[in-house]
Amino acid sequence: MPQLQFVVEGGHRLHGTVRPAGNKNAALPIVASALLTDQPVLLDNVPRIRDVETLVDLVRSVGAEAEWTGRNTLRIEARVVRPADLDPALCAKIRASILLAGPLLARCGEVTLPPPGGDVIGRRRVDTHFLAFERLGATFEVGERFVLRAPRLVGADILLDEPSVTGTENALCAAVAARGTTILRNAASEPHVQDHCRMLVAMGARIEGIGTNTLTIHGGAPLGGCTHAIGPDHIEVGSFVGLAAVTRSALRIADAGVEHLRMVRMGFERLGVHTEVDGADLVVPADQSLRIQNDLGGAVPKLEDQPWPAFPADLMSIAIVTATQCEGLILMHEKMFESRMFFVDKLVAMGARIVLCDPHRVLVSGPSELRGATVESPDIRAGMAMVLAACAARGRSVINNVGQIERGYERIDERLRALGAKIERVER
């Protein structure tokens, strides 16, 4: 099969307005949650990306009807759902296959699930999901496949052992179907988790504490169909902020979901990247000084990720590339995934001054002049980071394995060309 590449001619200024796609990490649990009802669910602003397309194929494989009625509009009707063995090949493509566990357990009382796939960025445990299901009355077997059974789900007081996003979303789907009240403590509260909660409420669920780390779910009520529009992807917004900074460009990010961007903006401010809110839009001015802000007393600053509302882990790769174009020294600390930093060798080959301290930390000294190179896209976010580096670099870059990028960014080459980037999608 032909391999897809991005060929990028760097060093060009960008300009104009870009609109973020619907949030990938909201779309995935929301699509899975459509299985909770036998009535039609109409979803708008769904990103048309590979991960979503794969999950839609899995939804169809268990008996549901799923039809794209518009470019980004998806209609799902799960009148009949069966607890079928999910296709291991499809599950291996995406981490989000695990999100079918909660809805299928709630709807069918059992599910057999192959281990999920997704980005290779370190160990991504599923223990949190199964411990939550167990507290709600399910039993499980772990082997080559995961087998879960729950003839009846009953509400419980659950303390998650980590604020896992997908663990929270799976527990929510089981809890809305459980008889009685569930209190979900140490829950994730990212914008996409909030969006998922709002969709469940539109279906008839009763959920209190949305946006906090303690969710109270009054379960057992019948769920119906709904119409729901998925909110903007704050990770895409952060990617466009970094792109504007490294190309010294002025960009307007329309309908950016600014209410969720305070920590993202603070993180980029530490790198010397200023942004402005204009109504519902976020504006990045051109020709910024890009000077890293030292800590008090002139100490070397640190940018670190943590669960929401801290700086998002999915923006760490973007922030590292941005830091290579900023004046000063900064320690970047990736706390959540022990393999996510290993892409920096590709930046070093392009001329970046980066020291990999250990699997979780890099020291970046900038600015450095990047030069074009042939590189690989190791995962979704590092792949997009390589696009930023290529746009900032002098000369021509070739980015291989762009299928990884397209798992999370819809038509990114077309959208960047509309801003003036010199990027082409070609077959090798």
N, C-alpha and C positions, 0 to 999 in steps of 0.2 A: 504494500500500500504506500502511496506517496505520503511523505512527511511534510507538514506545514511549517513555514518559517515566516517571521517578520523580518523584512529588510528595512533598516532605518538609516536615513541620512541625518546625522545630528547637527546641532548648532543653529537651528532655525527658531526664530521667535514665534510664539503662538498668540492668538488673539481671538476674542469672541466669547460666546456663551455656550456652556455645556450643561446638560441636565442629567443628574445621576439616575441610574436605573433603579428599579425596585430592589429592595434589600434582599439579597440572595439568602441570607441566613434567617430571614422572616418567611420568604416564599417556601422554603423547604418544609418546615413544620406545618405551615398553613395548608399546603397541598396535601400532606399526610393526614391532617386533621379533617379533611373533607370526607374521610372514610368513617367518621363518627356518626354520620347521619345517612339515611336512605333518600334524603331530599336533595335537590340540585344546589350546588354551591358555585357561585360565579365570582371569579377572582380577576381583578384588574391590576395593571401595572406589574405583572409578573415578568421578571427578567427571563428572556429567551436565551438561556445559557445551557451548557451541556449537563451540569449537575441537575438542573430542574427537569430537562428533557428525560434524563435517565430515571429520575424519581417518578415522573409521569408514566413511563413505561412500566415501572414496578407497580404503580397504582392500577394500571390496566390489567396487569398479570394476576391480580387477586379478584378480578371480576368487575371492577368499577369501569364506568364509561368516562373518558376524559377527552375533551375536544378543544382545540384552539379555535375560538370563534373570532379572534382578531390577532394582530401582531403580538400583543401582550395581554390578551384576555383569554382566560382558561375556564371552561365549564366542566365540572366534575359531578357525576351522579352515581352514587354507590348504592343502587337499589339492592344488589346482591353482592356480598363480600364473602369470600371463602378463605379459611386460614391455610392457604396453599404454601408449599415450600417455595420460598422466594428464589429467584434465579441467582445462583452464586456469581455468575459473570457480571450481572448488572450490579449486584450488591458490592462487588469488589471495586467498582468504579468510583463509588461515592461513600463518604462517611455518613451521609444523610439517610442511608437505607435503615439505620438503626431507629430512625424516627417513626417507622411503620409499626414498631413493637407496641407502643402504647395504644394507638387507635385500633389495631387488630385484636389486641388483648381485650380491649373494652367492647369491641363489636362482636367478636367471635368466641371469646373465652380461651383462645389459644393461638399460638403463632410459632412457626419454626423459621429461624432467621440465620442465614450464613453470617460469618463475621463481616463487619463493614470495612470498606476500603477508605479511599481519600488520600489526602496529602501525607507524604512521609516526612513529618516534621518532629518526630519523637513519639514516644509511647502515648497513646490516647486511650485511657482506660474506659471500660463500660460498666465497671462495678457499681457506680452511682445509680445507673438506670435500674439494675436488677435488685439492688437493695431497696430502692423506693417501691418497685413492684411487689417485692416480698412483704413490705410493711402494709401494702394495700390488699394482701391476701393471695398473691400469686406464688406459685412454685416454679422453679426453673432448673434446667439441666444444662450444663456447660460442657461441650465437647467440640467436635468438628463443626457442629451447628448449635445454636442456642434454641432451646425448647422451653416456652413459657406456657403455663396453664393457670387459668383463674376462672372457675365456674361462676364465682361471685366476687366482685370487688367491694371492699368495705372501707370507708374513710378512716384516716389515721392521722396521728401527729407525727410528722416525718422531719427529721433533721438530716439534710443531705450532707454527706461527708466531704463534699466540695461543691462550690457554686457552679456546677456544670451547666452550660447552656442547653445542650441537647438532653441532658439528664432532667433538667427542670421541665423542658417541653414534653418529654415522654411522661413524666410524672403527672403533669397537668392533664394530658389526654386521658390517662387512666383515672385520675381523681374526679374529673367532671362526670364520668360514668359510674363512679363508685357510690354506693348507698351511704348517705351521711356526709359529715363534714371532714374535710382534710385540711390540716395546717401544714404548709410546706415551708420549712425554715431553711435558712442559708441558700435560698433560691437565687438563681441568676436574675439580673434585672436589666440586661442590655436592651437597647431600643427594639431589636428584633423579638426578644421575649415579650416585651410590652405589646408589640403589634400582634403577636400570636394570641396573647390573652384577649385583646380587643376582638379578634376574629371569633374566638370561642364564645365571648359574651354576645356577639351578634347572632350566634347560633342558638343562644338561649342559656348558656352557662352562667352561673353566679360566682364571680371571682372578686375578692376584695384584696386591696393592697398592691394593685398593679403599679409597677415602677419601684417597688420596695423589695427587700430581701425576705419578707414574710408574706406568703400568699395564703389566703383562706378560700377554699373552694367548697361550696355547698353543692354536693354532687347528687346524681340520681335523676335530675330533671331530664325529660326528653329533649333531644337536640334536633333542630330543624335546619333547613337551608338558609343561606344568607348571601348577600353581596358584600364584598370587602375589597378595598383598594390597598395594596401593599405600599408601605411608606418608603421614602428614599433611602438608599444605601449609604450610611455614613462612612463606610470604608472606601467606597468610590469617591465620596467628597474629599476625604483625606488624600487619596491618590491624586486627585486633580490639584489640590493645594500644593503637594510636593512637585507635581509636573510644572505648575506655573513658576514655582520658586527656582527649580534647577535650570529652566530655560529663560529665566528673567522676564517672564511674560505677564501680561495682565489678563486674567480670566474672571469671568462671572459664572458662578455655579448656581443655576436657577433652582428654586424650590429645594433647597439643600437640607431641610429639616434642622434649621439652626438651633432649635431647642435642645438638640442632642449633641451639640458640637462644642460645648464649653471646654471639656478636657482635651479634645482634639486640638482646638485652637491654642490652648495653653501649651501643649506639647510642641507645636510648631513655633510658638512665640519663643520658646527656649532656644530654638535654632536660629532665631532672628527673622522668622517669617511672619509678617503681619497680615492679618485678614480683617475685613470689615463686613459687618452685617448691614444689608440694605433690604429692608422688608423681609421677604422669605428667601432672599438670595444671599450667598456669601461671595464676596469680592476679594480677589487677590491682586493688589497693585503690582505694577511692573517695576523693574530695576530697584529692588530692595537691597539694603546693605548686607543682609544675610550674615550677621555677626552673632555667634553663639553667646548666650547670656551666662556669664560665670555666676556661681553661687556667691553668697556674701563672703567678703574677705578675699575674693579672687580665686576661690577653690574651684577645681574642675567640676563642672556640673554633670548630672546624670539624668538620662531619660529612661524610665522603666515602665513596663506594662504590668497591669494587674487587672483583676476582674472589674467590671463596670461599677462605678463611674470613672475609673482610672483610665489611663491611656490604653487604647485597645491593642491587644497582641497582634491583630491582623494588620496594623499599620506600622509595626516595627521595621519591616523590610523597607517600606517606603521612606520612613524617617531616616534610616541609615544612608540611603542614597542621597537624600536631601542634605544630610550633614556633611557629605563629601564636598559639597559646593559652598559650605558656610565657613567663615573665618573663625578659627578657634579649635579647641579640643573638648571632646565630650565622650563620656562613657555611656554606651547603650546597653541596657540590661534587659534581656528577654527572659522573664521568669517562668514562663508557662510551658515552653516546648524546648527540649534539649537538643534538637537537630535543626532548628530554624535558622541559626546563624551561619551554617556551613556554606551558604551561597556567597558569602563575602569574598571567597577566593576569586570569583569571577570579576568582582569589582576591583580587586587588587590587580588582576591581569589587565584591567582597563586603565590603571594608573592611580587608583584610589589609595590613600594612605590610611590603612586600617590594620590594627593588630587584633587578632582573635585571641582573647585572653583565656577563654575556656568555652565550653559548649553554650554558655548563657550570656557571655559578655564580649563586646568588642569596644575598642578604643578608636575613635575616628578623629583624624586631624585634617582640617581643611583650610582653605579650599585647595582642591587638586584638579588639574586638567585631565579630564577623561578622554581616552582615545577609543575609536571604534574597534570592535573585536567580534569574534564569533563565540557565542555563549549559549548555554542551555537554560531552559526555564524549569527549575526543579519542583516548584509548587505554585499555586495560584498567586500568592502575594509576592513571593520572590520573583516570579515571572513578570508581574507588573512592575516591580522595582527595576528589573533589567530594561524594561521599556523606557522608564524614566532616565536611567543611566545612558541608554543609547540616544535618546533625544538631546541629552546634555553634552554628549561626547563630540569630539572633533572627528569627522570622517564617518565611514560606513560601518554599521554593525549588522550582524545576522543573529537572530534569536531563534534557536531551535526549540522543538517541543512546545509550540504555542498552544497546543490543545489544552495544556494545563492552565494557561491564562484564560482561555475561552470557557473553561469550566466556571469562571466567576465574573468575567467582564463581557458584557454583551456588545458585539460588533465594535470592539474597542478601536480597531484600525480605522474603520469608517468614521467614527466619532472624532478621533484625533486628526484625521485628514481634514475634517471640516473646520478644525481650529488652526490649520496651517502646518501640521506636522508632515514630514516626508517619511511616510511609512507605507509599506506594501506587504500584503499577505500573498505568499507565493508557495508553490509546491516544489519540494526538493526532488 
